[in-house]
Amino acid sequence: MMVLAQDSVRRHPPRWSGRSNGEPLHPVMGFSLIELLVVVSIVALLIGVLLPALGVGREAARRAVCLSQQRQMAIAASTYTTEERGYFPPAHGMDWSGTTTFHRAWDLTTIQAPGRPDEVIPGTLWRGEGIERIQQCPSYGGPANWLVDPYTGYNYNTSYVGRGTWESIPHPARIDEIGTPAGTALFGDGQWAGGANKFMRAPYPNPADRTFTGRWAGTQGFRHGGQTNAAFADGHGRSLHERFEDNADGAGQVAVGTGFLSADNRLYDLE
């Protein structure tokens, strides 16, 4: 054993450390190159194991924030109905005041006037007041596809609830028309092949949008780890994982990672 110890010292001569005030010096043994490489390999392995778990954790946090924001929208919609004789906010519309045009949407309204930059304010749901950033899904980074919206990622049940100026039935639904509030989606993670969309569409025609085509543009994005969030007329929100592609305009039009909330109009209609 003594011989081995001496051999080791000869192969790895110690460094000496200590003070210059007469205290004895103490040998400091250094790491060999092999030992250092082993440590680096272990650290790299741990990083490789932990990074995917950290990514899953971050997405879970973003999904929770998204769901909370949609629930706030559902509460705002309920408040709107109490102040507007039971009617939900219309999904879209347009009006003018002199030379100023108001492009009204449920989430954000764009004000355009000659010689002035476009102005964006909280939309009909918020009655022009509130925090605009609540309209940004934390897991969505694509384009808004609507004028100059600074925030985007959510859509509103336009087929049955919000309707709007250019729909077969322009006026929005009343809250007392909804037979099963827990089964009627109000808001969701809007997404299609071209980016976001703010007008949620049921997969099949109904009286309020019977002439509408391009339902595949009103789908939901399953961007939260393969799930999509939705808030319902009773105020609750939940994450859904079942994705449906069949629709009146053809399943082949539905973009990868997007889809409808139900195989038929069940989660959109008022029944």
Secondary structure, 3 states (H helix, E strand, C coil): CHHHHHHHHHHCCCEEECCCCCCCCEEECCCCHHHHHHHHHHHHHHHHHHHHHHHHHHHHHHHHHHHHHHHHHHHHHHHHHHHCCCECCCCEEEEEECCEEEEEECCEEEEECCCCCCEEEECHHHCCCCCHHHHCCCCCCCCCCCCCCCCCCEEEEHHHHHCCCCCCCCCCCEHHHCCCHHHCEEEEEECECCECCCEECCCCCCHHHCCCCCHHHHCEECCECCEEEEEECCCCEEEECCCECCCCCCHHHCCCCEEECCCCCCCCCCC
